[in-house]
């Protein structure tokens, strides 16, 4: 994922250690280097420093595919 595609309030999957967990982006980090997020599996606050750690959720991928005139699998 690219930095320009990350939205505040958006839900994504993030790589945290060896796990992939659902997160919700709550705000930009104070110093402009990433985002503050909430791990929806544990409720903990985390910092996402790079958009490379994020992937879109399945629902967002399907919606984007439909908007582009694609098909569902």
N, C-alpha and C positions, 0 to 999 in steps of 0.2 A: 504494500500500500504506500501511497505517496503522501507527504505532509499536507499538500493542498486538498486532499480528499478527506482528511480527518475533520469531523464536525463535533462541536461541543454539544453534549447531550446524546451523541450517537452511541450505539451499542456495537461492540466489536469483540472478536476473540483475540486474546493477547498471549504471547508466549511468556510465561513467568517461570523461570527455572526450566525444569523438564516438562512442565505441564502447559496445556493450552486451556485458558479459563475465559469465561465471559466477563467483559468489563464494560462500564459505562463511563465515558469521558465527562468529567465534571467541570473542568476549566483548563485554561492554559497555565503552564507552570509560571511561577512568579517572575522568573528571570528569563523567560522566553525560550528555554531549551526543553521542549516537550510538553506533556500534559499531565494533569492530575486526574486520576481515575479511581473508580471504586470497583473492587473485585466483587462481582455479584455472587460468586460461590461462597465467599467467606465474609463479605461485608467490609473487608479491610481497604483502607486507602492505599493506593500505589502510585508510583510515578512512572510514566511511559516516556522514555527519553528519545525514542526513535520510532518513526512510523513503520519501519521495517518489522517491528515486533507485532504489528496489528494486522489482522485480516478481517474482512467484512463478514457479517453473519450470513447464514444461508438465506434468510428471508430477504435481506438487502440484495443479495446476488440474484435471486429469482426476480425481484422487482425491477432491477436494472436490465435484466435479460428481456423481460416483457416490454419495458419501455423501448428497448432497441428493436423490437419486432422479432425477437428470437423465439425459441420454442422451449418447452419444459421437458426435462428428462425424468 
